[in-house]
Amino acid sequence: MDRQINYWLTASYRKSLNDRLSAFHAIRIMDVSLEQGTEMDIKINEKLARLRTENELTQEEAANHLGITKAAVSKWECGQSMPDISLLPAIADLYSTSIDDLFGRVQELDKESINAAYQTALALLGEDYDVGLDYVRKQVRENWTCCELLRMMGAALFAQIPRISGFNGGSLEDESLQCADEAERIIRRVIELSSSEAGVSVELPSLVRILLWTGREREAEKLLDGYERKEPSLQAALLAQLHREAGRNEEALIVLQRALFISLLEAQSTMAAMVPMVEESRLVELANLAASLQPDKTFASIFPTLMPTIRLQQAKNLVRTAPTDEIFSALDAFADALDGACDAISNPVNPGIFDKVEDMLWDEADDATSRTRSEGVAELRTAYVSALESDGLWDSLRDDGRFCQAIARISDSPEARR
């Protein structure tokens, strides 16, 4: 859940212990596959052919890079021979992959290690982008088969795109474009490794945003084609019923809690997307529905930014037609909603009704997590202030002292707290 707040390669890897171990592991795989006559060698050869094609290299070009003959590359890909062990690091480097991935070795890290790597990446990227990028590249290279680690590295990079040079809101140049390219490669790898549709759907918003930033609208549309549901899904309820009839109540509850949580998250995300497109009467209905879905901080923690999104749009709708007092009253309501959202992000409380699916909820906050959440809150406030200050819609109100007070409160400045 923490990733909601934020949303390659070094030559020295060949000398690292991990890759020496990977090379040893590769030797054992090759020994077993050749000795026992399994299909492993065929899969390896097929993978070599696929990787070369994906990197848009001919057999001759690959051979030149590796210092061998074209015939040798051809024999690998036809299954007539296997690469020499000494060439494995160079092959992995040429095809921008890892030795583990060449041989299908799946590597998973524990949650603590992944969180530590994520926090380190965020800290380094914030202090010195180039140093942070090198760190992310190293983590990606060494853990190319660890889906969750890659997911977090992709999230860390994606969060940097709007912060670095070359970001122009709707397009990317220079450093931000390079960062987007790096993030896209990682995100696509996560999608490739994800074993479920839910795992893929987590990455789609970031990937689609990168595609839109880089002018690939049709590719984004094609990527999303088929994800629209036109009928309700009863699969979770049916599966839970089967579990219950078999006496597996615990499994049934897990299925139902997960389905309910996902439904609530999807519903509120959809509502937020509707906000700028509906007329005022419908916006009131959305606000009422949001209030019923978020009766307290516990449930507001599921999608904290929904209510401020609605309240700000309501204030904007009043600017051209309503009395000034009414406009500033609406801005106060927005500031109240934003305070609630920031509190829910900084100190989230998980609903007890989802006690069986803790993996989908907010983590317990250690010092690093608390800092990340605080940074997310600060960025959220800054984004809203920037939007208000740059939007010409508010020009007629800028000389009113209440507008300055609203800006101060939204930014949570010391002046606003006096």
N, C-alpha and C positions, 0 to 999 in steps of 0.2 A: 504493500500500500504506500510506503514512503516514496516510492518512485513517482507517484502522482505529483509530488511537489516539484520535482525537477523535470520533468521530462524535458608497414606496420611492424615497421618490422626491423629489428636491429640485427646487425651482422654478428654481434657477440653471442647470439643465442646458441650458435653451434658449440660454443665452449661451455655452455651451462650444464649443470648436473642433470637437470630434467631431460635434456635432449640426449645426453649420453645414455641415460636409462631408457629413453624412448628408442634409441638405436638398438640397444641390447634387446628390448622387447620385440622390435621388428625382426631381429635375427631369429629369435625363437619362433615367431609366427611363420617365417619363411621356412625354417627347419621343419616345423610340424607339418606345414602344408605340403612341402615337397616329399617328406618321408611317408606321410599317411595318405597322400593322393587326394586331399580334399579339394574343394572348389575355391579355396582362399586365393590361390595364385591367379585364377581366372578373374576373380573380383578385383584383385590388385591391378592386373593388366587393363581391365576395363576402366578402372578409376584413372589410371595414368592417361589413357586415351581421352577420357572425358575432360580431365583437368587441362590437358594441352589444348583441346578444342575451346574450352571456356576461356582460356587465356589468349585465344586467337593466334596461336603459333602453329607453324607447319612442323612436320617431323624434322626437317632440315634445320629450321631455326632453333628448335629445342636442342638438337644435337650440338649445334654451334655453341649455345649457351653452356652446355654441360661438358664440352670438350671431348665429345665422342662422335661416332659415326651415325649417320641417318639410319643405317641398317640395324644398329643396336636398338635405337628407339622403336623402330618398326617391330623388331622381335619381341620387345617388352609388351607392346600393345597387342600383338597377335598371340601372346601366351607361349611363345617359343623359348623365352628365357626370362630371367629376373634381373633387376638392376643390382649392381655391386653395392654392398653395404656402404662403402666409402662415399658413394654418390647420393645417398639418401638425404643428407642435409641440403645439398645443392638442388636436388629435385624439389624438395619441400619449399625452398626459397624461391625457385623459379616459378612455381605454381601458386605462390602465396598461400601456402597451407602449412600443416605441421606433419611431422613424422607419424605422430599418433593417428592423425586423420587418414594418412595414406593407407594405413593398415587397419582402419576401422576400430581403433581402440577408443572406448568411451571413457572419459575422465570426468569425475564429479568431485567437487570440493564441498566441505561442510559449510553450513550456513554462516558460521562465525567467520570463516576465512573469506567467504564471498563478501560479507558486509564490511569486513576490514579493508578489503581491496577496493570496494566501492567508495568508502569514506576517504581512503588515501587518494584515489583518483580525483574525487571532488576537490579535496584540499590542494593537491598539486596543480590541477587545472585552474583553480582560482588564484593561486599565487604566481605561477609561471606557466603559461599555456603550453609552451614547447616542452618543458620538463614533464608536465602532466600528460601530454600526448605521447611522449616516449614511454611513460609508465603504462598507459593504456595499451599501446602497441605491444609491449612486452607481455602484459597479462593475456592479451588476445592470442599472441603467438604461442605462448606456453600452455594455454588452456583452450585450444581451438575446439575441443569436443565437450567442454563443460557449458551446457546451455545457460544455466542460471548466472554463472560468472559473466558470460558474454552479454547476457541480457542487461546486467547492471553496468557493464562497461559501455554498452551502446547508449544506455540512459544517461550516463555521465557525460558522454560526448554530445549527445543531442541537446542537453541542457545548456551547453556552451555556445551553440550556434548563434543565438541572438545576442550574445554578449561580446563577441569579438569582431574585429574589423572586417568590413565587407558585407555586413548584414544590413539590408535596406528595407526591412519589413516584408516586402513581397518577393524579394529576389536576393541572391547571394553572389558575392564576388570574393576573390582573394582568399584570406584565411578562413572565413566562414564557409566558403564553398569547399575548401579542402576538408574542413571539419565535418561537413555534411557528407562528403564522399566516404570518409572514414566510418562515420556513424552508420551510413546506409549499408556498407559492407558487413558490419557486425550484425545489424538488425536482420539482414537477409539470411545470415548464417543462423541466427536464433530461430527464425521461421523454418529454416531447413531442418534444424534439430528438434523443434517442438513436436511432441508426441500427441498433442491434442489441439482441437480447434480453439479452445480457450487460450492456450499458450500462444497461438498465432495471433489471435485477436488483440492481445495485449500490445503487440508490436505494430499492428497495422496503422494506428493513428500517427505514430512517429514517422513511419515509412511514407505514408501518404503526404504528410506535411513536407517532408524532404522533397518528394516528387513535385509538389506544387511550387515550392520555393525555387526549384531548378527548372521550371517550365515544362514539366512532363505531365500535364493534366490528363491526357488520354491514357497514359500508363496507369495513373492513379485510379481513373474510372474503371479500367479493365481489372485492376487488382481487387477493387471492391465489388465488382460484379458477382452476383451470386450470394453475397452475404446478407442481403435484405431478406428478412423473414416476412412472409405475407400471411402466415397463419400461426396461431399459438402452438407452442411445443408442449406436449403432455408426457414426453419421454421420462422426465425426472419423476413425476408422480407415479407413472406406471412401474418404473424400476423400484421406487421406494415401496410400492405395494407388494411387489414380488419379494423384496427383502423381508417385509413385515410378515407376510404369510408363511415365510420359511423360518420365522422366529428370530430374524436378524434386525432387531429394532435399531441397534446402534448404526448399522450400515444405512438403514432407511433414513434415519435422522440426518446423517452426513449428506446424503444425496439431496434431501429436501432443503436443508439449510444452505447448501451451496447454490442450489437453483434459486432460492429466494433472495439470497444476497446478490447474485448476478442480476436477477430481475430488477431489484431496487436500484442497483448501480446503473443498469442500462436505462431504466425509466427516467432517472434524474439527469443522466447525460443527455438523453433525447429532449427532455424539457428545456435544458440549458441551451441546446441548439435551436429550439423553436423561438426563444425569447425575442430576438431581433426581427422576427418575421411575422408576428401575430399582432392583430389590432388590440387596442387598449382593453376592451372587454374580455378578450381571451387571455390577456396578460394577467388580469385580476384572477381569472380562473386558475391560471398556472400558479400564481402566488398562493392561492388557497390550497391547491393540491400539494405544493411544496411544503407548506406549513403542516399539513396533515401527515406527510411522509417524514418530516423532521420536527416532531413535537418537542424534542429536547436535544441537548448536545450529543447524547449517545447516538442518535440516529443521524444528526447533522454531520457526524464524523464520517459517514459513508460517502458523502459528496458535499464537502464543506462550502464550495463556491456557488452552489445553486441559488441560494437566496440573495446574496449580493448581486449576482448577475441580473436577477429579476428586478430588484429594487433600483439599480442604476438605470435600467431601461425605462422604468416607470418615471424616474426623475427626468430623463431626457425627453420623454414624450410630452412633458408639461412645459418645457422651456418656451416654446413659441406661442402658447395660448393661455397658460394659467397665470394667476397673480404671483408676484415674486415670493410672498410668504409661503404659498403652497409649494412652490418649487424647492425652496430651502427646507421645508418640512420633509419633502421627498428625499432630498439629499441627506438629511439627518437619518431618515429610515435606512438609506443605503449604508451610511457609516455604521449604524447599529448592526446591520446584517454583516458588514465586513468585519467588525469587531468579533462577532460570534464565530464567523468562519475562521478567523485567525486564531481564536482560542481553541477551536476544534482541531486545527492543524497542529498547534503548538502542544496541546495537552489532550489528545484524543481519548475518548472513552469508548471501548468496544461494546456493542450491544450483547447482552447475555444470551439472547436468542440464537446467536451464532457461535456458541461455545464449542461446537464440533468441527468448525472449519477455521481454526485460528490462523491457518496459513494464509487466509485471505484478508486478515484484519491487520490493524496497526500493530507494529512490534513494540515491546517494552523499550522505553527510551534509556539508552546509556548516554554518556556525555556527547559522543560523536553524533548520535541520532538527534539529540536535542539541538545541537548546533545546526545540523542540516535543516531541521524543521524551522528553527528561528530564521535561518537564511531564506527559506522558502517563503515565510510570512513577510519578511522584509521585501523580497522581490515582488510578491503579490501586491503589497501596498504601493511600491514604486511604480508598478505597471499601471495601476489605477490612477495614480496621481499624474503620470505622464499622459494617459489618455484624456483626462480632464483638461490638462493644461494645453494640449495640442489640438483639441477639438474646437473648431470655430463656433460650434453650436452654443458654447458658453460665453462668447465674447461680450454679450450685453450685460452679463452679470459680474464680470471680473472686477469692476470698480466697487462693487458692494463688499463691505467688510466681512459679511457672512460667507462669501465665497472663499475668501482667504482662510477664514476659520474652518470651513469645511475641508479645504485642502490640508490644513495643518492636522485636523483630526484624522483624516484618511491616511496621512503619512505617519500618524502616531507620534508627532513631534512633541517635545517637552512643552512647547507653548500651548498645545491643545489640551494638555493634562493639568494646566494651572487653574 
